[in-house]
Amino acid sequence: MNDTATIVRPAPVTTEHFDVLIVGAGISGVGGAYHLTQQNPGTSFVVLETQESYGGTWLTHKYPGIRSDSDLYTFGYRFKPWTTAPIASAAEIRKYMGDVIDENHLAPHIRYRHKILTASWSSQDNLWTVDAMRTDTGQTLRFTCNFLWMCQGYYRHETGYTPEWAGMADFKGQIVHPQTWPEDLDYTGKRVVVIGSGATAATLIPAMAKKVGHITMLQRSPTFFRTGRNAIPIADELRELGIDETWIHEIVRRKILHEQAIFTRRAESEPEKVKQELLSGVRHYLGGDFDIDKHFTPNYRPWRQRIAFIPEGDLFSGVRDGKAEVVTDEIDRFVEGGILLKSGRTLEADIIVTATGFNLNVLGDIGFEIDGKPLDFAQTVTYRGMMFTGVPNMAWVFGYFRASWTLRADLVADFVCRLLSHMKEKGAHRVTPALREEDHNMPLLPWIDPENFNPGYLMRGMHLLPKRGDKPEWQHTQDYWNEKDEFPTLNLDGPEFVYD
């Protein structure tokens, strides 16, 4: 991302122009396309997607049991009711997205297998020039657009993060990362060790436990989980009463968001009580004799990392029934037959799954230029986590860590559509966020406060992200409950917006 070499572009075959170019046909890009058609009718736009179809994460991740780790009433779009169980599989989420595409005639706007190589802004022309390659033919295409809307997510789909452990080459079995799961992997009757204890591991283990000989979750330190039924009682009751699904979706969505707001405040004001409540949910499944302190009691306060929901407690039920095991220890090295732990124990394995996270991807790993000069996003300051100082006519969707990603995707979409309308009314061709006079001496800080939220992928990639200031305008606050009221009232004629 920080390479300052001059961008060399292959000769394009064709050039097309659009008012708006959306990068990515995942949950954010599909939502952005919908909002454009509804709020800015007549705007020409195209969605460029590297993969062969829509879905983003829900297309590229194919490991056993893949499901959402948050409810679909809030992870789903506000405009499209969710009508089944709140925790959903990847297939169910893709069907939901496909319905949005079909119902709103978005398919003609989406180009698949289009990998963006470079994006260059010209102040002389007030245009972005985007060069892309067809991954199926190798053909190079050029697009120009007035506004660039980055909806590609924040991690690299093609490869996950796997640490380098000593002795990995000595292991005679198979090492697999969930992000690149082999479709022909046969784990029937095999001994499996899953390294990691986040949402991916918690999904994989109960799904694989049905077929493996033995499965172990190996964690360096414990993680918080929430447990409960995969159902929303009030939603089921309202359906029995024949209430319209649009109403049910809005009522349940508001109820969940209200409860999440209370939970978040309590996690900050009374973390010990919240911690004990979370642990009691685990204890309900594992019983009093299980060593909860060692295996499921984290050393951080609740909400410093995302808390995955375990529907019906299936992860803990597998441990209780002996189908799965939890080991809390550190890896000394890989050995021929498995993993040697620092405690001296060897975990025997035929397959080792490294559920160890992903690699941060800042704005698609695209080579960016502004007026011929390479752009280093780490040298910019973020405007509310969605625009950047010195970067004209561009917005980025970066969702919430603690609430559903799509909540912010909807808010950012509203902002972008309102900004586009405002520019049209003003007759402006360009808008660039800029520090105000009173901002020039403010401290520049990491994108997110590590004391507030500190997952490994963010800590590893923080140096790639734009800076934040100590004022609300220059932060990604991660606070949906304030932003839902603030964003619609943002003053688009404030001094932080420079129009030309």
N, C-alpha and C positions, 0 to 999 in steps of 0.2 A: 504493500500500500504506500510505502514511503519512497519508492523508486522514483528518482527524478530524471531518468533518461527520457529523451524525446520519444514521443509516441510515433511509431511507424505504422501507417495504415495500408493494408492491401487495397488495390483499386476496386471500388464497389461496382456492382453490376447495375443496380437501379437505385434511384432515390425517391422516397415518398415523404410528403410533409403532412404533419398532423398538428392540431392545436396542443394536444397533450399526449405524451408517451408514458405509459405505465409499465414499469419493470416488474414482471412477476405475476403469475396467475395462481397464487396461493390465496389464503384467506383474505389478505389485505388487498391484493390486486383485483380480485373478483368484486370485493366490496367497493373498492374505489371506482371501478367501471360502472357498477350499479348507480352509485351516487352521482356520477357525472351525467348519466342519462336522465336522472330524475331532477337534479338541481340545476344543471347547465345544458338544457336541451339545445341541440344544434351544434354542440362542441364536437369537433372531429377528434377521435382518439384511437390509439392502437395499444394493445397489451402484448408485450414480447415476453415469451416464456422459454427458458432453456429446455425444460423437460418435454416429454412427448404428450403430456396432457396437463390438466389443471390439478390443483390440490396441494402443491408444495410439499410440506412435511408428510401430509397424509397420502401422498403418492410415492415419495421416495423411500419412506421407511416401511419395511416389509417384515419386520421381525414378529415372532409369534405373539399374539394377544394385543397388538398395538391398539391403544385407546387414548382418549383424552384424559388428562389428569385434573381437569376442571369441568364444571357443568356446562352443558350445551345451551342452557337458557341464557347464559352470559357469554359463552364462547361463540354461540351462534350470533347472526346479525340481528340488530334490533328490528329490522324490517321484515324478517322471515321467521315465522313461528317455528319453534322446535316442538315436536309432538310425541317423542318417545322418551325412553330412559335418559336421565341427565348425563351419565357417563357413557360415551359412545365409542364404537370402534372406528378405525380409519375408513372402512368401507361405508359406514353410515354417514360419516362426515363428508366424504366425497360425493355421496348421493345427494346430500343436502346442498352442497355447492353446485352440483350439476343441475339441480332443480332451479337454483338462482340463475344460472347461466341460461337455461332453456326458457324459463318464464319471462325473462327480461331481454331475450334476443341478443345476448352478449357474444355468442359464439363467433359471429362475423368479425368482431373486433379483435379476436385473440389469435396470435400467430405462435404456434408451438415450434419447438426445436430451433429457436432463434437465440443464440448465445451472444450477448452484448460484449464487445471487445473494448470499445473506447467511447467516451462521451466528451465532447469539446464545446465549450461555450464561446460565442463570438459576441462581444459588446457592439461591434459595428453593425452586425445583422440582427442582434437580439434573438439569436437562435441557438439551440442545442443541435449539434450534429452527432448522431449516434451511429456507429458502425457495428454491424452484427454479422454473425456467420450462421448459415444453416448447418446444423450439426449432422443432418442426414445427407446433404449434397456437397457441403464445403463451399457453397456459394456465398459470396460476400454481398451484403445489402447495406444501403445507407438510408437513414431516416433523419429528417429534421423536425424539430418541434419547438413550440414556444415555451412549453413548461414540461419539466421532467419530474415524474412522480415515482419515487423509489419504494417499491412494495415487495422487494425480494427477500425480506427476512434479515436475519443477522448471523447466520452460520453457513459454513460450506456444506452443501448437500453431498458432494462427491466423496468426501472422506471425513471420518470422525476423528476425535482426539484419543490417541492411545499413548500413554507414557512409555518410555523406554526402560524396561526392567532388565536387570542382569540375567543372562541365560536364556533369553527368549528363543534363540536359535537352537537351544538344546532340547526344547520341548518337542516330543514326537507326535503330539496330537494336533488339533486344529485350533487356531486362534481366530476369533470372529468378532468384529465390531457390529453392534446392532444397526448402525447406519448403512452398512453395506452387507446386509444379511444375504448369504447364498441361498437361492431358491431351492437348491437340491440338498440342503443340509439335512442329514438324517441323524437325529439325536435319540432315536428310540433305544431304550435300554442303556444309554451311555451315562458316564459320570461327567457331570457338567459343573464347572465353577463359574459363577457370574461375579466379576469384579465390579463393585459399585453398589450403592444403595439409594440411588435417586429414583425418579418416577419410571425410568426405563427399566431398571432392574426389578422394581416392584411390579411391573407389568409382565415382564418376561418370565419371571420365576413361577408364578401360578399357572401360566399358560404352558410352560415346558414341563412342569412337574407331573402332568398327566401321562407323559410318555417316557421320561428319562428313567434311568436306573436310580440315580441319586443326583440331587442338585443342591449346591451350596451358594449362598450369598456371602461373598467375602468383602468386608468393609473395613476401611481404616478407622472410621468413626461413625457413630450412628446418625440417623436422619429422622426428623419429625414427620409423622404421617397423620392424616385424618381418616377416620373410618365412619362407615354408615351404610344405610341401604342405598341401592342404586334406584332411587325413586323419590319423587317429591309428592308427599301425601296430598297437599292442597291441589296440585295439578290433577291428580287422579280423581279427586272428589269433584272438582269443577267439570271434568270431562263427563263424569257420571250424571251431572246436572245438565249436560248439553250446552255448556257455555262455549261460545265461539273461540277457536284456537288463538286468534289474534289477541283476545282479551286474556286468555290463560297465559300466553307467552309474556305479556306485559306485566301481569300481576305477579307471576312467579319470578320473573326477572327482577322486579323491584324488591320483592321479598328477599331474594338471595343477596342482592346488592346491599340492602339494609343490614342484613345479618353479617355480611362480610365487613361492612364499615364498623360495626360494633366490635367484631372480633379483632380487627386491625388495631383499633384504639385500645382494646384490652391487652393485646399483645405488647403494646408499648407501655401502658400504665400499670399493668399487673402481670408481668411476664411469668412469674412463678405459678400463679393460679392457672394461667392458660397452659403452661407446660404440664402441670399435673392433670388437667382435663384431657389433653392429648394422650398422655401416657395411660390414663385410665381406659381410653378406648382400645389401646393395644392390649392392656392387661385383661380386658373383657374376653379377648380371644385366646390369649396365651396362658391365662391363669396365674395364680400367685407364686407358683414354684419356678416359673421361668425367670431368668436373670434379665429383667427389663432394664435395670440400671446399666448393665454392661453393653447390651446389644441395641437398645432403643431409646437411650437417654442422651441426646446431643449435648455438646458443651457450649452451644450458642443459644441465644434467646429465640423464641419463636418468631418467625417471619424475617430473620436475617437471611434465610434462604427459602425458596419456594416450598410450600407444603403440599405434597401430592395427596390426592384422595384415593383411598383403597376401598373400592366398592365391595360390600358384604365381607370386608376383612379377608379377602381371598389369600393374600400373601401370608397373613398370620395363621389362617386355617391350615395352610400347607405345612407351616413350621410345626404347629400343634399336632398335626396328624402324622408327622414323621416323613412327609414327602419332600420336605426341604429343610435345610439347616442354615443357621446364621452363624458366621464366624467373624469376630471382631479382632483383627490382628493386622500386622504389616507384612508386606512381601519382602523376603530376603532375596530370593531369586527364583526364576523358573528352573525346573529340573526336567529330566527326561519324561517322568511320569506325572508331572503336575506342578505344584507350587510349594516351595519351601518357605515357611513363615518364620518371622524373627523369633517366635516363641520356640522354634525347633520342630513344630508339627509340619507334616507334609500333607497337603490336600491332593489326593489322587484325582486325575482328570483325563478324560478323552477329548473334551472340548472346553476351551476357556473363552468366555464371552467378556470382552472388555467394555462394559457399560460405563465408560469413564468420561462421557461428555463429548463435546464437539468443539470445533475450531471457529472462533469468532470471524465473521466476514463483514467487513465494513463497506457498505454500499456496493455489494456485488463483486468486489475485487476487480472493478472496472478501472481502466486507466482514464482518469479525469484530467482535463485541462481547462483553464480559464484564460482566454485570450492568448493562447499559445504557451502558457506556463503550466507545468505540472502542478496539480492540486494535492496537497497533503491535508487530509481532513483533520488530522490531529493538531494542526495549527489553527483551526477555526474554533469559534465558540458557538455552541448550540443555542438556537432560539427555541425554547420550550421543547427541546428534544425532537424537533421536526424540520427545522431549517438551520442554515449555517451562515455565519458572518462571511461576507465576501463572495458568497455563492448565489448567483441570481437564479430566479425562476426554478427553484427546485425544492421539493419537500420529501421527507423520509418518514415512513411509518415504522416506529419502534414502539412496540406495545408495552404492556405492564408486566412486571415480574410477579406481582402479588395477586393481581386480578387477571381476568381473561384478556388475552392479547387483542381480541376483536373489539372490546370496548373502546380502546384507543384508536383502533383502525377506523371505527365509525366517527369518532371525534375529529381525527385528523382529516378525514374525508370531508366533513362539514366545513372545516376551516379552509381547505384547499378550494372547495367549490365557491365558498364565500369570497376568498381572495381573488379567484379568477373573475368573478362577477364584478368585484370592486375595481380591478385593473381595467376591465372593459368600460366601466362607467367613467373612470378617470381618463381614459384614453392612454393609459400607461402600457408600455411594451415590456417593462422590466421592473422587478421588485427585488431588492437585495437587503437582507438583514444587516444591520450595522450597530456597533456599540454607540450608545448615546454619550454626550459629553460627560454626564455624571458616572458613566460606567468605566472610563478609561483607566482608573486606578484601582478597580476592584480586583481581588485575588482571582486567579484562574485555577480551577480545581479539577480533579478527575471527573469524568462523565457522571459517575455515581459515587456517593459517599460509601467507602468500604465498611464503615461502621453500621451502615443502614442495610446494605445488601451486598453479599460477597461470595457468590458462587465461583467455582474454579474457572469456568470459561471466561467470565468477566475479568477476573483478576489477571488471567494470562494475556488478555487482549486489551486491557485498559489503555495502553500506550498508543493504540491505533485509533481510539475514539476521540471525537471532538472534546474540547474542554467545556466546563460549565462555570458560571459565575456564582456570586453569593446573593443574587436577586432572582425573583421568580421568573422574570423574562428569559433568563439565561440558564435555566435548569430543566431537566426532565424529572419532575417531582415524584413520579410514580404514584400520584394521588388522584385516582379517578374521581373520587367523591368531591373534590374541589374543582378538578378540571372540567367535569361535566357542566358546571355552572359558569366557570371562567371562560372557556373557549368560545361559546357563542357571543360573548360580550367583548372580546378582545378588540381594542381600537386599532383598526387597520390603517389609520392615518397617524398613528403614534410615531415618534421620532426614530424608533427602532426599525422602521420600514422606509427605505429609500427608493422612490419611484423615478423612473425615467421614461 
